[in-house]
Amino acid sequence: MRTLPSSWFPLGALFAPQCTFAELAAATPDPARILFKHILWLALAPAVFVFVGSSLFGWRLGAGEPLRLPQETLTLIAMGYFLALLVGLTSTAAVSRWMAATYGGRDALGAHLALVALVATPLVIASAVHLFPHVFVNVLALIPALLWSLYLLYAGLPTVLGTGPERGMLMASALVGCLLVGAVTLLCVSVALWASGIGPAIGV
Amino acid sequence: MRYHDPVVRALVFCSVIWALVGMAAGVYIAAELVWPTLDFGWPALSYGRLRALHTNAVIFGFGVSALMGTAFYSVQRTCHVPLALPRLAWFCAVAWQLGVAAGGASLLAGWTGGKEYAELEWPFDIAIAIVWVSFGVVFFLTIARRAVRPIYVSNWFYGALIIVIAMLHIVNSLAVPVTLSKSYSLFAGAQDAIVQWWYGHNAVGFLLTGGFLGMLYYFLPKQADRPIWSYRLSILAFWAFTYSYIWAGPHHLHYSAIPEWVQSLGMVMSLVLLAPSWATMVNGVMTVAGAWQKLKTDPALKFIVLSLAFYGLATFEGPMMSIRSVNVVSHFTDWTIGHVHSGALGWNAMITFGTFYFLVPRLVGAPLRSVRLANIHFWLALAGTMLYVLAMWGAGVSQGLLWLALDDIGELSFSFKDIMASMAPYYALRLVAGLLFFAGAVLMAANLWWTVRGRCTVAVAPPSVADAAGAMRGEA
């Protein structure tokens, strides 16, 4: 049995998802390797894209001039985004491992981190659209990526974690619930920060 | 002695019709927000009138008919007796449909009390009160005549729905009639606002949450073919839910003329509400986790699984949006619309669809006509809900920032008109989402129609009392 998936396995999600699922199912990945070789970069890329995009062009909200923020604020936002994604991805893997006990999945943390990396990849690639920071264009680009990620989660989880299709469907839905809650948390924390004077200036 | 199921079948049928009417109206007004001239200058097709028809048709037509039907179905089976006063049950079913139909027509004609989710004018308010009290009489008399001692938890939730909605509706509708089509609220100013949102939020709470939890607690164990994961937790969640929900209404009135302590109380109680909401979600998720084998054969269970995920989302998002520093940006934006629909589409509609796919074949003693069609419906409903929520998150956050943007001299940077014009792409996306969801509902209507067509309702007799005691917890 191989203990390591290939270094480019997240990209396999785009071209040959079924083969990638089978490869991960047969492997027992080292958690530290997945974390430093994949998760870290997957969390960093969108933050870099958003920093470059908003520095060069400013955020277009749909009406009026683009919203331009000072470099210090942009750096803070990009760092916050990176940390939020890093915590989000690793905590999703931890939650997935915790849930696996209920749904009869594998216990290996590396497998859960690898699954999260796999599912996040389409969204991270689509986050290149942050280089053109127009809110609607971003929404439009991220929706198909999100659908692809959802497909990878529902189709990949039963194979990668060995739950079987039925329990895999239940576990994937429970994870979707957690991820939606995570997204709302991110949204609400951002808004609360804006209201307290961090980020875009609003008349509160 | 037989259960009175024909009235249940009629209510389910009407609920499906109202789902189609209400969702079609929703899709039409979504299109009007992209192409405003779609009203063709005809007042009955204007956004203001059609929007009220949309909300009334889906909440009171689709939602309440489903709740009334499932309450009548489950109360008989959990009490092991047929419905008390079956003619009164038929009166409730028929009068409710006539009320919603005539009420909907009155909204299109321009009659309105002007209160959100309570737009219908005083003649309808009186009719609703009479039908609702009759519903309560049938339901509670059936419980009073029960053949088994325990009252199963679904009946506690349905009971709370009936009592609290009666209280809210009657108090909020107190008004001075001026003409047949116009009345003025008995309350004035800030008091009127507080009473309205005490009604409005608890209509969400006890109808769209509590009532549907009654549906969940009966139909989930039935579909999973196993008892609820923790019965004790369900009772605890019921009382915590009932106690805390009733205080949460003032979070609709942050930064308004009502006292600040009332706003803070509403916010704190909204946050407290997260605990009982998630207790129920955990109970549901753990119940279904042990019934995974059923997913092989039962398309209905998928809807219930997803409905629990969206229930978790909506009941988390609500308390977060009630925090004043979040609400200051999210209020008066489409984020609120997205939140409402994550609950309405993802939770209420999904659990109702799942329940109907389970219930209708059993009512007529025949398998569902097409499992494949039900599976397609599932993916359409999921895609529609996700797209809707994402589009409204994008629109809402942009709107929140734009409403509050100030220029160098402290004036508002953007006009209302400019901001609304910039929202058109999001509204187009929402229209697509609505069409997907509506298409799924049409498939369900056809599938259920083909399942029941030409078949009689199966006659079912209550089990003997000796079988009943153990059945209450295990098989209720």
Chai-1 contact restraints between the chains, C-beta under 6 A:
chainA,res_idxA,chainB,res_idxB,connection_type,confidence,min_distance_angstrom,max_distance_angstrom,comment,restraint_id
A,L61,B,S398,contact,1.0,0.0,6.0,A-B,restraint_1
A,L61,B,L401,contact,1.0,0.0,6.0,A-B,restraint_2
A,L61,B,L402,contact,1.0,0.0,6.0,A-B,restraint_3
A,G62,B,S398,contact,1.0,0.0,6.0,A-B,restraint_4
A,G62,B,S422,contact,1.0,0.0,6.0,A-B,restraint_5
A,A63,B,L402,contact,1.0,0.0,6.0,A-B,restraint_6
A,A63,B,F414,contact,1.0,0.0,6.0,A-B,restraint_7
A,A63,B,D418,contact,1.0,0.0,6.0,A-B,restraint_8
A,A63,B,I419,contact,1.0,0.0,6.0,A-B,restraint_9
A,A63,B,S422,contact,1.0,0.0,6.0,A-B,restraint_10
A,G64,B,F414,contact,1.0,0.0,6.0,A-B,restraint_11
A,T102,B,A289,contact,1.0,0.0,6.0,A-B,restraint_12
A,V135,B,G394,contact,1.0,0.0,6.0,A-B,restraint_13
A,V135,B,S398,contact,1.0,0.0,6.0,A-B,restraint_14
A,F136,B,P425,contact,1.0,0.0,6.0,A-B,restraint_15
A,V139,B,G394,contact,1.0,0.0,6.0,A-B,restraint_16
A,E166,B,W292,contact,1.0,0.0,6.0,A-B,restraint_17
A,E166,B,L295,contact,1.0,0.0,6.0,A-B,restraint_18
A,E166,B,K296,contact,1.0,0.0,6.0,A-B,restraint_19
A,R167,B,W292,contact,1.0,0.0,6.0,A-B,restraint_20
A,M169,B,L295,contact,1.0,0.0,6.0,A-B,restraint_21
A,L170,B,A289,contact,1.0,0.0,6.0,A-B,restraint_22
A,L170,B,W292,contact,1.0,0.0,6.0,A-B,restraint_23
A,L170,B,V305,contact,1.0,0.0,6.0,A-B,restraint_24
A,S173,B,V305,contact,1.0,0.0,6.0,A-B,restraint_25
A,S173,B,L306,contact,1.0,0.0,6.0,A-B,restraint_26
A,S173,B,A309,contact,1.0,0.0,6.0,A-B,restraint_27
A,A174,B,V285,contact,1.0,0.0,6.0,A-B,restraint_28
A,V176,B,A309,contact,1.0,0.0,6.0,A-B,restraint_29
A,G177,B,A309,contact,1.0,0.0,6.0,A-B,restraint_30
A,G177,B,G312,contact,1.0,0.0,6.0,A-B,restraint_31
A,L180,B,L313,contact,1.0,0.0,6.0,A-B,restraint_32
A,V181,B,F316,contact,1.0,0.0,6.0,A-B,restraint_33
A,V184,B,E317,contact,1.0,0.0,6.0,A-B,restraint_34
A,C188,B,M320,contact,1.0,0.0,6.0,A-B,restraint_35
A,C188,B,V326,contact,1.0,0.0,6.0,A-B,restraint_36
A,V191,B,V326,contact,1.0,0.0,6.0,A-B,restraint_37
A,V191,B,V329,contact,1.0,0.0,6.0,A-B,restraint_38
A,A192,B,S325,contact,1.0,0.0,6.0,A-B,restraint_39
A,A192,B,V326,contact,1.0,0.0,6.0,A-B,restraint_40
A,A195,B,S325,contact,1.0,0.0,6.0,A-B,restraint_41
A,A195,B,V328,contact,1.0,0.0,6.0,A-B,restraint_42
A,P200,B,L401,contact,1.0,0.0,6.0,A-B,restraint_43
A,I202,B,L404,contact,1.0,0.0,6.0,A-B,restraint_44
A,G203,B,L404,contact,1.0,0.0,6.0,A-B,restraint_45
A,G203,B,L406,contact,1.0,0.0,6.0,A-B,restraint_46
A,V204,B,V328,contact,1.0,0.0,6.0,A-B,restraint_47
